[in-house]
């Protein structure tokens, strides 16, 4: 069993309230969960309206497949939000 985990750190300068941020995050999470069958959630900095930290994980039988899923999810996040990705942490266990 191979577990792929990723944390994506983003900044959304145009967001001025937690309500706006939650709408963006909820949309990304729901779309990614259904498209890729992953576990995904906002994992840090929930009380800061300009910062978004999303973590997701997948389980598979090959590390190359886990890498592929993670790359596809990252591309999906990039294409479905105007937030700037600041950092990405990837772990394959």
Beta strands, then each sheet from edge to edge (+ up, - down):
strand 1: 2-11
strand 2: 39-44
strand 3: 51-60
strand 4: 84-92
sheet 1: 2+ 3- 1+ 4-
end
